Every structure is written in C-alpha cells, then in structure tokens.
Amino acid sequence: MKPRAFSNPITRIAATWLLGIAVLVAAGIAVRGETAAMPSDKATPLGTAAQVRIDKPTVAVPLDTSPAAERLGQALAAPSSHLAPKLALGGITVAHPPGVLFNVYLATAGPHPQRQYVGTLSFFGVEGDGPVTLPARNFNVAGPLRALQGTGASLAGLQVIFEATDGTSGSTVAKAAPLFNSKAGLKVGSVRLEVEEKR
C-alpha cells in the first residue's frame, strides 16, 4: 500500500506538527531511559575513582574509603534489607574488541592484600572499530566486603582490581595476557563504591 499523500495545506501542516511531537516524545523517553542508569539520590558514595584506563592485563584502582569508614561499618552491620553496599561501574567505553574478559575484585591495600571476586566484565557484541558504550554495571558487594572484613584487614583503603581472563575455569593472567588487545581503548568512566538505602 502506498502512503497517502496530503494535498490539503492545512492537513500537511497538522501532519508535520504531529510528527514533531512524536519525535520529541520519543527523545524524552530515551533521555529518561539514560537517567535511570545514573546513581540513585539515596546512594552515599564511600569511595570513587574516575576515567580509569584499562590498558594492561591487570589494573588496580585505589579507593580512599577512610573518610567513610564509619558509614561502611554501618552498612556491613545492618540487615541486608536496609542498606545495600554496591560497586557501580559507569561510562564503560571500548573502541576495539579487547580479546579477553575482565574479572573484577575488591581488595584491601597493604603488604598482604586480600581480595574477593565481585563479577566479570564481558564484551559480547563488540566488533570492528569505533567507540562503543557498554551498559553500566552494578554489583552487590555486601558478601565480598564482609569476607574482607573477616580477614582482619582494614577496609579504610580498598582497591578495585580489573584482571584479564580468557573465561575458562583454569584461566590465569599469564594465559590471558597474550590475548589482550592493549589498544582496545577500554575505559571505565566512573568507579563508585556506595551504599544505597532500601525502602
């Protein structure tokens, strides 16, 4: 069926006006969708870092959590139904396929650091050249933080560690390193350890 042509000038103006409204409404929906991925107003930051370049098989990002040590202690002591500590990674961009996945860990600082697995960043669907923005990732870290606390190590200085993996159970950094494309342009725009109040 051919689209119907509008011969009446008034009808053409009305059709153009309605099309403009439809475009604006669609744009508004898209903006609202992006805003939903922003940090919640109820979230209290405990430690942050910005513009992290992952250009090596292992990258450690320090988070100074000492000013928020009391708040972190409250979050870990509170029932999980009230306070939820999480690690939020936003603004993740990549220009080329990295060739590997990246495991994410929370670790203590100091001479004998302890670490706990948090999650894995994958790059499924990243192909060819050109910048790609990946969805924000939020990890519940109540368990990993309590495990670190149980080692007796201080939580005043924490690190987020990104470590290359080939995705297999026996993977090591040594095995994954030759597969890693260091020119992939992988960046994490924001790293936030935060506590969000549940209601």
Secondary structure, DSSP 8 states (H G I E B T S, - for coil): -------SHHHHHHHHHHHHHHHHHHHHHHHHHHHTTS--TTEEEEEEEEEEE--SSEEEEEEE-GGGHHHHHHHHHS-TTTEEEEEEEEEEEESS--SSEEEEEEEE-SSS--EEEEEEE--TT--SSS-EEE--EEEE-HHHHHHHHHTT--SSEEEEEEEEE-SSTT--HHHHGGG--TTS--EEEEEEEEEEE--
